[in-house]
Amino acid sequence: MSHDIKKNKFLKKILGALGFKILPKETIKTERYIESSSLNSGDFIKLLISKKKINNIIQIGANDGKSDDFLRPSINKDTNLLLVEPIKVAFEKLQKNYSGYKNVKFINKAIDVVTGKKNIFSVNPKYYNFYEKKYETKDVSWLSVLASFNKEHLEYHGIKSNHIQSAEIDCINFKELIEQYDYQKLDLLVVDTEGYDDVLVTNFINNTYIRPIIILEWIHIKKNKAEKLIELLKSNNYEFLKLNKDLICVQNNLLFD
């Protein structure tokens, strides 16, 4: 038996004892293929819109309405939308990308637990060209999706500290947003706030009586926080479906209606 084979067997035993499992390469390839062929969040939303289950939508962290965004291709131009995006450069593109959609309201603010002002961090556009080689593309405008209240979130994604800018922005809480724009008949809430999703969804549940479908990005939420959020949502009659990086939370009665 060769040295490499012995080494690999020993490594598998160690990882097995620690509770880890090494998947065969073919299994990983199959998993990726199945994921690429499976229903995604956009397909799910399009299906519900076609069945008239969704008409009024709030999207938190709408970014530019294009980059890493399943929502815009999934809706029709008659859908009522409230799009919230705090970063100015992304907000201006958002307005352009939704030209022709007649029932859209644009909010150049961030959602937070309390209304007021807060610093938000984003990639300084003057350094975008630095990341063209890193990501092997000339279109790195999607870097605006990394905007976060937490500077470390951007650094975790490989953004150099001196390439990060901060800006003081206006924040509004859910209760005031819904009252101000009259969105009590909310069918879908989409939250993509780069690691702040659990805080905002918890605040939404605790401070409003509206129980729409909720889609949030789960991949940046720590396990203990995810557990608390799931328990809160379960106590409010939600069931769950994980589609890639999104967690879809649906009221039990909608599933069996």
N, C-alpha and C positions, 0 to 999 in steps of 0.2 A: 504494500500500500504506500502510495507516494506521500511525501511530507505535506503537500497541499490538501490532499483528501483527509488526512488525519487532522489537520488544522481546522478544516471546515466542519468536520464532525464534532470536534471539541467545542468550536464556537456555537454550533447548534445546541449542544447539550447545555452550555452555559446560559444561552438566551432562553432555552426552554425552562430551565430552573428558575429564571427570573420572570417567567410568565409571558415571554415574547414568542412569536412564531414567524419563521422565515417562509414567505410564500414563494413557490416556484415562479420563475420568470413567465411561464405560459399563463399561470393564474393571474398575474398582474396585468399581462397584456389583454387577457379576456375581460378582466374587470374594467379596464380602460375602454375597451370596445363596447361593452354593455352600457357603461355610463354615457358614452357618446351617442348611443342609439336610443337612450331612454327618454321618457318624458322629462322636460325641464320646466322651470318655473313659468317661463313665458307661455309654453303650451298649456299649462294648467290654468293660467289667467285667461287665455284666449277661449278655452273651453267654457269657463264659467261666464264670461261675457256673452258668449253665443247663447247660453242658456238663461241669460238675463238675471244672473245671480250677482253680477257686479256692474255698477254704473257710476258710483262715486268713489274716487280714489285719492288718497293723500300719499305722496312719496316724500320721505324724509331722506335728504342726501341725494337729491336727483342728479347732481353733478351736471354734465353737459347734455344729458338726454340721449346719449349715444354710447359712450365708453362703458363697457361692462354693464350694460343696462338691458335687462330682459323686458322691461315694461313697454317702451314705446312701440316696438314691433308687434306687441301682443294686443294692443288696444285699437279701437276704431276712433275716427275723428269726432264722434258724437259723445264719447265718454267724458264725464266731468272730472277734471283733474285739478288738484292743488299741489303744486311742485315747490318744494322748499330746498333751497341751496344757498349756503352762506358765502362761498368763494366767488368773488366778483368775476374773474376771468371765465370760470365755468358757468356762472349764471348767465352771462351774456351769450355764450354759445347755446345754452339751454333754450333761451328765448328764440334764437334763430332756428334751432333744430325742431322746435314745435310750431313753427310758422305754418299756418293752414289748419291748425287744430283750434276750433272755435270756442270750446268750453274749458279753457285752461286759465288758471290764475297762478302767477309766479310770485314767490316770496323770497326776497334776498336776505334771509335771516337763518339762524340756526335754531333748532329745537333743544331746549334744555329743561331741567327740572324747575328752574325759576326763570322768570323774565328779567332781563338785564343785559349786561355786557360781559364778554368773556374773550380770552385769547384763543385763537385757533391757529394750528400749524399746517403749512402746506409746502410743496416743492416750489421754490422760486423759478418762474418760467425762464429766466435768463440762463439757468443751468440745465435746461431740458436737453440741449445738444450733448451734454456729458453722458447722458444715459442712452443715446442712440446706439452706440456700439455695444453697450452692456446688454441691451435687449434686442439687438440686431434688427432695428427698424428705425426709419426716419420719423415715424409718427409716434411720438411719446407724449402726446397731449393728454393721454389717459392718466398720466401721473397725478392729475388733479384729483383723482378718486381717492388718493391716500390722505387727503386732508383729515385732520383729527385734532381733538382737544389735547391729545397726548403726543408730545414730540417724539417719545421713544418708539411709538408705533411706526413712524416714518423711518427712523434709524433701523428698526428691525427689518424693514423691507429694503435695506441697502442704500438708503438716501444719506449722503454725507451731511454731517451736522451743519456745516457752513453753507449748504445748499437749501437749508430749510428757513423759511420766513414765517414770521408770526404777524397776526393782525387782530386788532380788537373788533369784534363783530357784535351785532345786536342779536339777542336771543329772546325767544318767546316760548312759553310753556304750552302744552297740549290743550289745556282747558281754554286758555285765551285764544289760541289759534282757531279752535273749533267754533267758539262763540263768535269771534270776529268775522270769520268767513262762512258762517252758517253751514257747517258740515256735520250736523247731528245725524244725518242719514248717510253714514259712512259705511261702505261695503268692503273696502280693502285699505289696509295700512301697510305700506312698504317702508321698511327701515334698513338703511345701509349707512352706518356711521362709524365704520372702522374701529370697532371695539367698544363702542358706547351703546350698542344696540340693546343690551339687557337692561341698562339703566333707563333708557327711554321707554321701552315696552313696559317695564315695571311701573314707571310713572304714569303711563297711559292707562293701564289697568286700574291703578289705585286712585286715579283722579278723574276718571270719566266713567259714564255708565254705558258707553258704546262698546259693542263687542263684534267688530268686523273680522273678516279674515285678516290675519297678520302674517306677513312674510318678513323674516329678518335673516341677516347673515350671521351664522352661528360660529364660524371658524375662528373668530378672535376672542370668543368668550371662554373664560376659565371654567373648569369643571364645577367648582363649588358654586359659582355664580349661575351657571347653566342649571344646576339642580334646583336652586331657589326659584329661578324664573319658570322652569317647567312645573314645579309644584304650584306656583301662583296661577299659572295658566290652566292647569288641571282643575284647580278649585273653582275656576270660572268656566268650566264646561268645555275646554278646548281639547282636541285631539291633534296629533302631529304627523307630518309627513316630511321626511328629509329628502330633498332633491339636490344632490351635489352640495354646494356650500350654503344653500338656503334651507331654512326651517319654515315650513308652512304650517300655520296654526289655524285650525278650522273649528268652529262651534259644532258640537255633536249633532245638534238638530239640523244643521245644513247637510251633513253627511247622509242623514236618513230621511231628508225631506223628499 
